[in-house]
């Protein structure tokens, strides 16, 4: 048995490694000139930056064994500190009641609490077809108007009424402000942690890889090669040759092809793969246009001071602020910056063609620096330089009806008994890196057992929490345009 894998992100590489450990040969094809995708680390002048925060948070023993096996002494346990910058304060998250009251004031806090107490009485009686209706019903209009609504528009670039209700159910780890208060109390005073929702912040620590998340795919790539696996870069999938039951060959845009396999596993973007597999005359191809992606602009700032803020990452929901999240990597590990320095990534959500995407690099850097100076966290003379990276297809946008559309395409691909699509891009799900690794564990077992028609979205061990809606390994494309701006 031989497996061809399309995509050398963390999902594809981990699947290849796990299959090779079972004695199953693999060939991995990657469109980009390097592996890793979004789980990469950008390095310059002794500074290291991930593309936003990456953490491993799971109580799955098999996942922990896999990480230890691959990373060895590079696997770290990091004490977690996260914040929301809201109404002039960086509020530790999970929230502390005193911080919230100081930030919002007694009257506004009382109104939010009152709506939280009433929400359980009305949420079952109201229809909740989209993000806005679900959030108002579960948290009240006040909290929606001052937080959920503005932040959602800022990140996704669409009205919250256009987002599927699954976005709310998956990205918000509690279903009411009342439940948030109860869980927060249990977390702060009784040490309880939550693993049911991978997006929950109710955990005290996380696992990380020394020298940056990019070390994970570097370790995986090394293990794959040591076990005899083949990895080819610059291989953009151009066609799937198939009959009614099987994928017979993979064709790439450089003219090469591969037909010597028993299975194909793909973490390439679902719209791309489905468009190729369904053929020009298949009416289901229309659906690929209904699965849009959100782009992201990363500003990597090199700073000559030990730290700026006290948190690993901070969310900025207010529209006046250009970026929606920052990550300070010196808190992840001292080796992420030279002594006495720190490295910060600013994330700006924007699609190609939008004003923020097209804004000159120097203006984007200045906006980030000016905001941190205004907050009192940064002295402008301490900025050593900055780099800008644009990623056009970073996150699936879960617009209304996306799940039915994506599942329909996955069902269509399921007609091929030797093909499986997985990973964030492959399933069009907003899932975390640990979930992608768990997918690889499950699919490895299925392939090794000779299972046919592996329709991954319908029956897997990790997907139980997705029964009512999806969650978000590599991006469709990371732009090679990375520029440097000197301070």
N, C-alpha and C positions, 0 to 999 in steps of 0.2 A: 504494500500500500504506500502511495505517495500523495502528499497534500501540497497544492499550490496555494499560497497566501498572498492576497492583494492588500498591500498596506503594511508599512513597517513602523507604525506607531507602537505604543505600549501594548495595545490589544494584539496586533499581528505578531509582534516579536515574542510576547509571552506565550501565545498559542504555539508558535513555532518551537520555542524552547521546551514546552511541556510535551508536545508531540515527539520531539527528538528524544526526550528522556524515556519515552515508551518505545523507542526503536523505530519510529515512523519517520521516514525521510521527508524533508520539506524544502520548498523553494519559495522565497519571499520576494515580492516585487513592489517597489516603492517609486511613486512618480517623482518625488522630490530628490535632490542630490544627497540627502542625508536622512537618517531615521529620526523618530521622536515625535514629530508633529508638534502639537500644543504642549506636550510634556517635554519641552526642551529647555535648556539653560543657555542664555546669552552671556558671553564673557568678554570683558575688555579691561585691560590694564589692572588685572588682579581683582576686579569686581565681577560678581556673578548675579544674574537676574533670571528668575523663572518667568514664564508668561502668565503672571498672576499667581496666587497662592495654590499650591498643590499639597494635599495631605492624604495620608492613609488612615481611614477611620472605619474599622470593621471588627466585629467579634467573631469573624469566620476563622477558625484555627488553620484551615488549609491555606488561606491567603497569607497569614502570618508566616507559616512555614515556607511558602513560596518566596516571600520577600526576604526572609533570612537566608534562604538558600542562594538567592541571586545576589543580594547586596552584602551579606556577611557583616563585617565590622562597620561598613558604611551606613547601616541602618540605625537611625537615631530615634529616641523618644523625646519629643519636644513639648514642654508645658505651654499650653495655648492661651493667648490673650487676643481677643477680637473686640472691635468697637464699632459703634455707629456714631458718626459725627452729625449731631442733630440739634438744631436750635441753639447753636453757639457752644456746644459741649461735645467732647468725645465720651460717649456713654459706653462703659464696659458692657459687652454682650456675651452671655446672658445678662439681662439688665439687673441692676440693683435699684430697689425701690427708691431709696433716698436720692440717687442720681437722677432718676426720671422726674421725680417731683421738683427737684431744683431746676431742671431744664425746662419743664413744661409749666410749672406753676401749679398751685393747688386747684384752681378752678378748672383748668384744662384737664388735669389729671383726674379730677373727680368726674368730669364728663365722660372721659374714656372708660373709666372703671364702670360707670353707670351703664354705658352702652354695652360693655363686655358682659355685665350681669344679665342684661335683657336679651342679648344675642341668642342664647340657647333656646329661648322661648319662641323665636320667630324664624330661625334659619331653616327649619324643616318645612315651613309653610310657604317659603318663597322659592321661585325658580331661580336657578343659578347657572345660566348657560355660558358665562364667560368669567374672566378674571375679576372684573369690577364687581359684578353682582355677587359672586361668591365671597369676595373679601368684605364688601359692605355688610353682607348677611352674617358673617362670622365674627367680624371685628368692630363693626359699627362704622358710621359715615365719617366721624371725626378722625379716627386713626387712618381711614382710607384717604381722606382728603389731605392730611398733612404728611403722610408717609408713603403708603402703598401706591397710591395713584401717581404722584410725582416721580418716585423712584422707578416704577415700571415703565412709564413713558420714556424716561431718560435712558434706561438700559436697552429696551427693545425697539424704540423708535416707532411704535405703533400705539394707538389708543388701547387702553386696557380692555375695552369692550370687544376688541378684535382678537384678544388672546384667549385660547381655549381654557376652560376651567381646570384642565389638567395641570396647567402651569401653576395655578394657585395651590392645588392640592399637593403637588410634588415639591415646589420650591419653598412653601411655607410649612415648616415642620410641625406646627400645631394648628388646630382648627378653630381656635378662639383665643382672645386675649385672656380669658379666664383660665384656660388650660395652660397658656404660657406662664401666667403667674404661678399656678400650682407646680408646674414642672421646674420653674426657676427656683422656687423655694426649696424643692426637693434636691435640686442640683447644688445650691449654695450651702444648705444646712445639713444635708444627709449624704452628699457626695454621689447622688444618682447620675448615671450617664445614659444617654439614649443612642442606640445603634439602629433602631428600626428605620429611621429616615436618615439616609446618608448626608443630607444637607443640614441636619440639625447642628446647632452650635453647642448643644448641651453635653459637651465632653471636655474633660480636663486636659487632655493631651492628645497628640497624634504622632504617627510615625512619619519620618522624613528621611531623605537620602543625603548623606554628607556631600558637600560641594554642589548641591542643587539637584532638582528632580531629573535633569538631563543625565545624571549618572545612572539612573535606572535603565534607560534605554541603551546606554553605553554598556552597562553590565550585561543586559539581555543580548545585545548584538554580539558581544564577545562569547557568551555561552552558546549561542546558536552556531557560531562559526566553529567553536571548539568541538561541538558534537557533529560537525559535518554538514550543517545546514548551509544553503546557498542564499545570499542576499544580493539583489541587483537593484541599482538606483537608476533614476531617469527613465523609469518604465511606466509611462502613463497608459492606463487601460483604454484601448480604442474600440474593441469589439469582443463580444462573447459569441463564439461559434457553438451552437447547440441544436439539439433535436427536441422532441416533445418531452423527454424525460431526463436528459443529462446535458450538462455543459461539456462540450467536447474539446474546446481549445480556447485559450486566451490569446488575444492579439493586442499588441502594443503599438503606440504611435511611431516607434522607431523601425517598424516593419518586422520585428521578431514575434514569435508565437511559441506557445507551450501547449502541448497536448498530452504529455506523458504524466498524467496525474489521475488519481482516483477520486479525490475531493478537491473542491475549491472553497476556501474561506475568505471572505472579503470584509474589510473594515473601511473600504472606500465609500464615499457618500452614496446613500441610498438612491437619490434621484439620478445620479450618474449611472450607477450599475443597472437600475431598473430600466432606464432609457435605452441602454445597450441591449439588455436581455430580452425586452419585450418586442423589439422589432418595429420597423417604421410604420406598419399598418395596424398595430395593436392600439385600440382606443384607450387602453389604460395608460398609455404614455403621456396623455394629457395631464395626468395627476402629478407628474414630476415638477410641473411649474407651480404647484400649490405647496411646495415645501421649501420656503425661503430660509436663508441663513443671515445671521447678524455678523457684521464685521467689527473688528476691534483695532484700535491704535494704542500701542504700548509706548510709553515714554520711560526710558531707563535713565535714572539720574544718579550720577556718581558724586558723593558728598564727602567733604573732609570735616566730619564731626562724628563722634561715636554713635549717635543715634539722633533721630528727630522726635518721633513719638514713642510711646511705650508699648505699642501693640504690633502683633504680627501683620494683621491687615485691618483696614478701616473702610467702612462703607460711607459714602457721601450721597445721601438721597436728594438733597436740595438742588433744584434746577440751576441755580445761579453758579454752581460749581461745575467746571468743565468735565472733570473726571468723576467716575462713580465708585472707584475703589482704588486704594493704594496698598502696596505690600512692601514691608521693610525687611529685607532678607538677613540683616545682621542678627535679628532675633531668632532666625532659623538655625544659624550656625556662624561662629566667629570667622570661619574661613570664607564666608561669602563676600568679604571686603577686606582690604588691607587694614592693618592696625590703626585705630583711631578714626576709621572711616565707616560709612554705611552706604548701602545700595537700596534704591527705592524704585519700584515700578508703579507707574500711574496708568490706569486703564480708562480709555475714552471709547465709548460705544459709538460706532459710526459705520455706515455702509459706503462702498465706493460710489463716488458721485455726490455725496452729501457734503455740506459746507465744512464740517469738522474734519472729514476725511481729506478734503482738498486743501485745508489750511496749511500754509508753509510750516515746516518742522520747527523753525525758530520761534514762531508764534505759539505753537502748541507747548513747547518747552517753557516759554515765558509765562504762559497761563498757569502751568503747574507750579513753577517756582514762586510766582507772585502769590498764589493762594497759600502755600506753605509758609511764606514769609509773613503774610497777613495773620496766620494762625499763631505766629510766634515760635514755630518749630524749626525754622531754617534761617540761617544768615546767608544772604545772597553771595557774599564773597567766598563762602565755603563750597559753592558749586564748582566741581572740577570739569564737568562735561556731561553730555547727554546723548543718547541714541534713540532713534525713533523707528519702530517696526510696525508695519501695517499688515494685518491679517484679514483678508477679505471674507473668509468663510470660517468664522470661529465657533459660533453657536447656532444650533437649530432654533428657529423662531416658531414657537408652538401656537400658530394662529388657529382660530376656531375651525374644528373639523380636521386638524392635522393628524390626529391619531387614526381616524378611519382611513384617511388617505395613505398614511405610512403603512398601516397594517394591511391595506389592500395591496400595496406594492410588495410587501414582504410575503404575503400569501401567493402573489403571482410568482415570485422567485422560488417559493416553496414547491412549485411544480417540478423543479429540477432536483432529483433525488440525491445529487452529489454536490449541492451548493448550499452554503449558509452565509448569511450576512450578519455581522455583529459589530459591537463598538458604538461609540457616540454617533459617528457619522453614518455608520452602516445601518443602525436602527432608527436614526433620526430621533434620538432620545437625549435629554439633557442629563447624562449620568456622570458620576465621578470616576476618578482614575481607579479606585479600589473596585468599583462595580465592573469596570472593563476587565480587570484582572480576574474577577470572579467569573465573568463570561467565558474567558479563555479556559479556566478550570473545567467548566461545565461542557463546553464544546469539545475539549480534548477527550473527555470521558465518552461523549456521544460518538465521536469519530472512531476512537479506539474500539468501541463496542460494535462498530459496523452499522450504526444507525443510519437510516436513510431519511430524506426529506426532513432535515432538522429545521423546523420552523421556530426559530428561537424565541420570538415574542410571545408564544402561546403557552409554553410549558417548560419552565426552568426554575431552579431552586431560588435564584436571586430575585425573580420577577414578581413574587407574591405581593409585594408592597405596591406594584404597579397596576394591580387589577382594575383600578378605577381611573388610571391615567398615567402617562409616561413621565420619566425624569431625564438629563444631558450628560487609538483612540486618536485618531489624528485628524486634523482639520482637512477640509477639501484642498486647501492650498495655502501655504504660507508665502507671502510675497518675499522675494529675494531683495526687495528694496529696503535696505537698512541704512539710514544715514546717521552721521555723527554731528553733533552740535557742541562746540567747545564753549566752556564757561569763561 
